[in-house]
Amino acid sequence: MCGIMAYIGKKQAYPILLNGLKKLEYRGYDSSGVAIMNGSLSLLKKEGKVQALETFAETRKTEGNIGIGHTRWATHGIPSDINAHPHQSQSERLTIVHNGIIENHEPLKEMLIKHGYKFQSSTDTEVLVQLIEWYQKRYNLTTIVAFSRALQDVEGSFAVVLFDVYDPTKLFAARRQSPMVLGIGEKECMISSDAMPLAPYVDQVVYVEDDVIIETDDTGEYKFFDLNLTQIDQPISDIKNASIAYDMGEFESFMLKEVHEQTEAAHRLITSGIDINIGKNIDRIIITACGTSWHSGLIAEYMIEKFARINVEVEYASEFRYRDPVLSSRDLVLGISQSGETADTIAALQMAKNAGCKTMAIVNTANSTIARMVDQVSLLNAGPEIGVASTKAFTNQLVTFCLLIINLLEDSNIDLAYDLKSELQKLPSLISRTLKANENIVDIAAYISQYKSAIFLGRGTMYPVALEGALKLKEISYIHAEGYPAGEMKHGPIALVDNKMPIIGICNEDKHLSKTISNIQEMKARNGIIILLKSEGIHIPKELADFVIETPRCHEFIAPIIQNIPLQLLAYHTATTLELDVDKPRNLAKSVTVE
């Protein structure tokens, strides 16, 4: 959510800012803006896509070698030009961009209003920049001292870059529970929410730690301070001096490209394996995650308990962090996050660490906050995922759990471990076959696009697959969809079924098959539109399904991965039929860095 791009050096800032903001579009946003300094300050802000800002800027002054830019995902105040970042203090001395949420902005705003401050926007960000100026004026403080005082007053999360026209050769920045990366170039510095936009320009970066303030100047010098302004060090990391590929190639969207990259992504992870060790003194695994990652955790619960016989619980991170769970040092709390920056998952893992639990994470982003905070981390090795709706990261989450189960079994049941490893080796070719089959998905998607709701049904591991299929459909097509355990339909939701309700039933060749088919027959008897997703070889009554999607027959160990892929394509083609932006669906963000 939200993106920051800042530059200070000798080059023209605007092209670098604009290029960076475009590369941060995957994070989700509804407005964008830049502030550029060269003698005077140019402040340009527009609701909508970065392209709207670029068009707006064509006839405005954009020259200057210091600048800050931002893509905003609304938390306080509607998307608008006024609420877009950057924001300025009342005197226009200070300009700021901010990711995160200032949780105590209301009492701070009331205090500032009493001292004569007026506000132009509805944002919590404007409260922060006014607070910094209030400290400057009231106590005659330098910029960095006022900045540090204000940051000690605020509660919540932030990644902030600040510019002061009275100190025109410097930028100041700080972070807490929101990602920030400093790029170190030759006589220049850059600051961003992500290392990706920095890769074309710099060889080295600093993944800034919590409650650290950065001071940079236009000669490329930089310093780090804690909130008490004691100078500190931060570790420097090398990155490749090349841009991460943003070329869609032959595909019409990043999402479709990433769906088709699942064959290679799975093969890469299976070949490289994982290097994690749960250890002997674990009584329970608690998986905590959000959204699609939570669905992969549910599938993992079924599989770990079935094959490895370890007790597993799965928790929404947004709920787990506010409960008062019974935790012990014999619990392993495992967080799943594509970005490694999911705010609720970070908080849940921190709570687990405070309780003395062992912690582990599965993420796709090295050097992310979660990757750095846990005892052990397993990288998904899926490659960059630009589309907001996760596809290949979800697949590699499940591959990671398959590898984890095999590792666990190698100490207790080597024969089963060998059998499951053999089945996992077949996965890339099965994914490839699945992607090449089912041309009728396009026609089925066109049919679904006529309706306002859909229900996805499954049993066992196919139930979380149904949840994920429903999530994908509503994420990118905006059609209301619900995933449900097939056996629970008769306990209420069956009342929704009529001849205008598509029912996507997911069948795999397992012990649930006959029960699932019976449940689907109950939907057919109520005139539901039946779309049956089944593996090859499953025989069904001829009159049961209105549409059939087939997947290659496979072992139940990898079936959730295979059965999920047609649902990704079904959601994709439904959205494209409706002429929607599948890569940047409304209101959503790739990296959810606020609560």
N, C-alpha and C positions, 0 to 999 in steps of 0.2 A: 504494500500500500504506500502510495506517495513515492516520489523519487527526487533526489537532490543531485545537482551537478553544479560544481563551482570551479572557477579557474582564477589563478593569479600568476602573472609572469610577464613576458614581453610580447606574446602573441596576441592576436585578436581573440577575444574571449567568446564572442557570440557564436561563431561557427562551431566551436568546441562544445559550448553549452547546448546548442540545438542538436548536435549529433548525439550528445550524451542523453538528452531528454528523450530522443527517439528510441534509443536503446533501452531506456527505462520504462517504455510504455507498457511492457508486459506486466508491470507491477500493479496496474489498475489505477485509473485516475479519471477526473471529470473536468479539469481545467489545468492551465499551465501558465508560466510566466518567467520573465528574466529581469534582472536589474544589472545594468552595465555602467561602469564608472570610467570616465575620461574627461576630467575637468568639470563636467556636470553629470548627474545621474539620469540615465534613461530607464524608466520603469514601464514594462510592457506586460500586460496580463490579459488572458482571454479564456472564457469558458469554452469547453470542448476539447478537441484533439490538438496535439502539438502542431498539426498542419494549419489549424486556425490561427495559432500564435505566429507561425512562420509567415502566413499571408498578411497578418496585421502588421508585422514588423517590416515589411518590404518598403514602406514609405516613412519609416521612423529611423531615428538615429540608433545605430547598433555598434558604432566604433567604441573601442575601449579594451584595455588589457586586464581588467579585473571585472568579474561578473559572477552572479549567483543565479541559478535556475531551479525550477521546481515543477513537478507534476503533482496535483492535489487530488486526494480521494477524500470526499467530504466526511468530516466527523461532526463539526459544529458549523452550522450554517449551510444553506443550500448551495449547489454549484452555481457560481456567478463570477462575473469579472471582478466584482468588489471583494468577494471572499477568496479569490485566487491568490496565491503567493507570487512574489514576495510581498510582505507587509512592512509598513513603515511606522516609526514612532510619530508622535504628534508634531514634533518640530521638523520631521523628515530628516533628522540627523542620522538615524539608524534604519537599516533595512535588514530584513531577516527572512529566511526560509526555515521550515520546521516540519519534521515528520514526528508522529506520535500524538499523545493526548496529555494536556496539562489538566490533571484531574481537579485541582483546586483553583481553576481559573475564575470561578464565580466570586469567591470572597476577595481574591486579588483584584478583580475588576471593580468591585464595589469600593475597595480602598482607593484605587486610582481615580475613580469618578469623584470621590470626596475631595481629592487633591486637584481637581480641575481637569482631569484628562477626559477627552472625548474619543469615541470609538467609531470608526467608519465601517467595520465589518462585524460579522457575527462569530468570528473565529476565536479560539483559545490562543492561537499564535499571536494575534495582535496584542493580547494581554501581556504576553511575555516580552515583546519588544518595548511596550510602554513601561513595563516594570524595570527593564534595564535602564531606560532613559531616566525614570524617576530616581533611581539610585545615583546615576551620574549627576543629576542636577541637585538633588537634596544634599548629597555628601561630597560633591565636587570630586568625583572619582574618575580614574582613567577607565577606558573602555573595558579592558580585561578584568579589572577589579569589580566594576559594576556588573559585568557579565557573570562572574563567579558568584557574587552575592545573590543575584536573581535566581541562578540555577539552584542555589541552596534553599531558596524559598519554595520552589515549585515541586509539586508531587505529580508522579506519573512518568511517562516515557517521552524521550525526545532525542532527535538528531537535529542539530541546529547549526546553521552557518550565518554569521553576523558580519555586516559591513558598516563602518562608521565614516561618514564623509569628512569628519574632522581628523581622521587617521587614515588617509586615503591610499596608503601603500600596504595595508594589511587586511587579512581576513581572519576571523575568529570562528571557532567551531567547537562543538562538544556533543557528547552522546550519553544516553542512559537507556538501556533496554530497547534501542532502535539502532539498526546497523549503520555504520559509517566507516568509510575507507579513505585514507589519505594516499594519493598518488604522488610519488616523488620523481620529478623529472629534472632535466638540466636547466637550472635557473628558473624553475616553475613548479608550482604545486597544483594539484587538483583534489577535490573532495567530492565523494559520491556516496550513494546508498549501497553501491554494489561495485565490485571490481571490474565487471564487464565493460562499462563505458570507458574505463581508464586504460584498458589493455592496449589500444592502438597508440597510446601516447607515452607510457612510462614502463620501466622495467621493474620498479620496486613499489611496494605498497605497504601501508601499515593498517592492520585491522584494529581499529581504535577500541580500547577497553572502556567499560562503563565509568562515568564520572571523570572523564579525562577531557581537558580543554586543549585545543590546538591554537597556536598562534603562527601564522605564516605571513611572509611578505613577498613583494614583487621581485626579489632577487632569488627566490627559491629557498630561503632559509625557513626553518620550522622549529618549533619548540612544543613540548608537551608539559602540562601542569595538572596537578590534582585540583580539586575544588577549593583548596586552601592556597592555591597558587605556589605550591612547592614544585619545582621543576623535577620531572620524572622522565624515565625512558619508556619507549614502546618498541616491541620487536618488529623488525623489518622483514618482509617476505618478498621473494622474487616471483614475478609473473611473466608469462610469455609476452613478448612485445609484438603481439598480433591481435587483431580483433577476432573475437569469437564469431563463428559463422552465423550470419543472419540471412543468408540466401535461402529462399524457399525452393530453389531449384525447379524441378518439374511440377511441384505441387502448388495448389492455389491458396494454401494457407499453412501456417506453422502447425496448427493442430493436425491436419491431415499428414503433413510430413512426419510429425512425431509419432502418429499412429503407425506409420509404415517403418519408422526407425526401431520399433520394438523388437524386431527379429535380431538386429545387430546389438541393441542395448542388452537384451537378455543373454545373447551369446558372449558378449564381453564380460558380463558379471559372472556367468557360470564358469568361464575360462579362468578368470582371475581369482575367483573364490572370495571368501571373507576371512578376516583374521580377528575373531572375537571369541572370548572364552567366558561362558556364564559362570563357571566355577562349581564347586561341590556344595557350598553352604547356602543354597537357595531353596526356599520352600515354595516360593510363589513368584510369578512374573506378572507385573502390572503394566499393561500397555496403555499409554496415554497419547492422544492425538486429536486432530480435528478434521472434519470433512472427509475427503477421499482417503486420507491417511488413517482415519478412524476405521473406515471400511476394511482396509488391508489388515488392520489390527484384529478386527472381528474374524476375518478368515484365518489369521494366524492362531487365534484362540482355538478354533475348531481343530486345526492341523497339529499344533503343538500338543494339545491334550490327547489327541487320537494316537499320534505316532511316538511322541517323546514322553507322554504320561507325566507332564508337569502341570500343576495348577496355574491357570492363566485367567486374569481378569482384564477387561477392556473398559477404559474410562474416557469420556469426553474430557479433554484437558480443561475446557472452560468451566466444567462442573467440579472436576476432581480438585482443582486448585482452591476451591472455596468450601469443600467439604471438610470434615474432620475425620479423615480415614485412619484406620488402625494400621500403622506401618512399623516395620522393624528392620533390623540390619540383615535379616534373612530374606528380605524382599528385593527383587530386582525391578526397578522402574525403568521401562523402556519407552522413550519418546520417539515418535515418527513425525518427520516434517520434511517436505520436499525442499523448502527454502532454507531450513535451519534457523529461521528467524521468527517463527510463529509465536506470538506473544503469550498466548495461553499455555502452550506447550513448554515454553521457557519457564514460566511461573510454576507449572506443575513439577517440572524436574528440579527446580530450586527448592520447592517444598520437600521433595523426596530427599534431596541431599541434606537438608536441614534436619530431617528425621533419621538420618544415618543409613538410609537405603543405598544399595549399590545402584548406579545409574548407567544407562546405555542409550545410544541414539542411533537411528537410521535416518540419514539425511542425504541429499543430493549435492550439497554445497560444502566443499572444504573451507575451513576457516570461518564458518558461520558461527553465530553465538552459541547455538546448541552444540555444535561439534566441539567447541572449545571448553564447554562447561561440564561435560559428562566424563565418567570414568573410562568408558570405551565408546568408540564410534565406528560405525560401518557405513562407508560411502556407497551410494547406489550406483555410481559409475554409469549413469544413464545419459550423460551429456546434457547440455543446456536445454531446458524445456521452456519455450517462449509462450506457447498457448496457455491461457489462464486455466482451462480445464485440463487437469493432469491426466496423462495417458501412459507414456513410457515410464515415468517415475513410479506410478502405481504398480505397473507390471514388475519393475525391478524391486519394489518393496516386497512383493510376494516371492520373487526369486530369492531375495535375501533370507526370508523366513524359511524357504525350502532348504537353502544351504545351512542355515542355523540348525534345523531339525536333523539334517544328515550329520552335522558335526556332533550333535548331542548323542546320536545313536551309535557313533563309531566307538564309544566307550561301553555301550550296554547291549547293542544288538547289531553286530557288524553285518550280518546277512541282510537285514532290513535296510540298513544304511546303503549297502551296495545296490539293492534293488531300486531304492528311491533315487539314488544317484544316476542309475541307468535311465530311469524315466525322465529325470530332469534334463539329461543330455539330449533328449528328443525334442525339447521345448522349442528351440529356435526354428527348426524345420516345420513344426506344427503351427507356430505363429505365422510363418510364411504361407503355408497352405491356407490357413484361415483368412488371411488378407486377400488371397487371390480368388477365393470362392465367394459365393453369395452375391452375385450381381443384382439379385432381386431386392437387396436391402434398400437401394435407391427408390424402388417403387413402393416398398413398405413405408419408408420414411415419408414419401409424398402423401400416402394415405393417412398416416398418423398426424401429419401437419394440419389436417382439417379439424382436429378435435382439440378441446381445451384441457383435457386431463388424460392420464394413463396410469395404469397400475402394473407394477413389476412383481412377479411372484417367484419364490424359490424355497427350497428346504435345505438344511445343512449348510454347507459352504455356498450353496447357490443363493441362500437368503442374503448374505452380505453382497453377493454379486448383483442381486436385484436392487439392493439399496444404492449401489454404485451406478447401475444403469439408470435408475430414476434420477439420481443427482446429475448425471451428465445431461440427460434430456432437459431438465429444468434449467440447468446452468446456461446452456447455449441456445436453446430454442424457446425458453420462457413458457413452455407448456407445463402446467402443474402435473407433477408425477410423484407417485409414492411407491417405495419398495416395501413389501410386506411378506412375512412368513406365510407360505401357502396354506398351512394348516390353521392359521388364525383368521382367515377371511370370513369364515362363517360366524365369527364372534363380533360382528359389527360392520366391517367395511363392505361386505357383500351387498349391503343396502345401496351402495353406489353403482352397482353394476346394471347396465342396460345396453341398448343397441348403439349407444354413443360413447361407450367406454372401451378403449383398446386395453387388452390384458396381455402383457408379455410374460409368458410362462417359461421358466428356465428349467430344462430337464437334463440331468446327467445320468449316465449308466451307473447308479449306485443304489444303496439300500433304500433310498427315498423315492425311487422312480415311480413305483406303482401308486404311492400315496400322492405324489405331486400330480400325476395324470388324473387321479380321481378329483383332486381339488380344482384342476383346470376344467374338468367336465362339469363341475358345479357352476363355474363361471359361464360356460357355454350354455347351460340350461337356463341361465338368466339373460340370454341374448348378448352376452359380451362378445366383443370382437377379439378373437383369439389369434395371437401371434406366438407361435411356438418356437423357442430356441432349443434345439436338441442336438446331441451328438449323433454321429452316423451309427446306423444299426439299431437305433431305438424304433420300434414299431408302435404306431399310434393308430387309434380308430380313424378311419378315413374322413369321417365327418367332424372330427374334433377341432381342427385348426383351419382358420381362414387363410393364414400365411405360415410358412415354415422357413426357418433359417437353420442350416445345418453346420455343425463344426466337426472337425476330425475326432474320431474316437481316441480317447486318451485316458491315462490313469487318473484317479481322483486326486492324486497328489498335485497335479498341475492343471486339473480341469478348471479351477476358478480363473486362471489366467486366460485360458483358451476361450471359455464361455463369455468372458467380459469383452473381448475384442469386437465381436459383432455389435455389442451394445454401444461401444464408442462410435462405431460407424453409423449406427442407427441414429444416434443423437446428432452426429455431424451432418448427415444428409437431411435430416428433418430441419435443422437450422438453416442450411443452405437453400433448401426449398423455400423457406420463409424469408430468404435474402437478408439474413442476420450476420453480424460480425462474429464469427466463431472464435477468433483469437482474443478478442477484447469484449466479452459480454458485459452488458450494463451492470453497474453497481459492484462488480467483483474485482478482486485483486489477486495477483499471483502470490504475493508475499504478504501475509496478514500480520502486520506488525503492531496492531492495536487490538484492544479487547473488543 
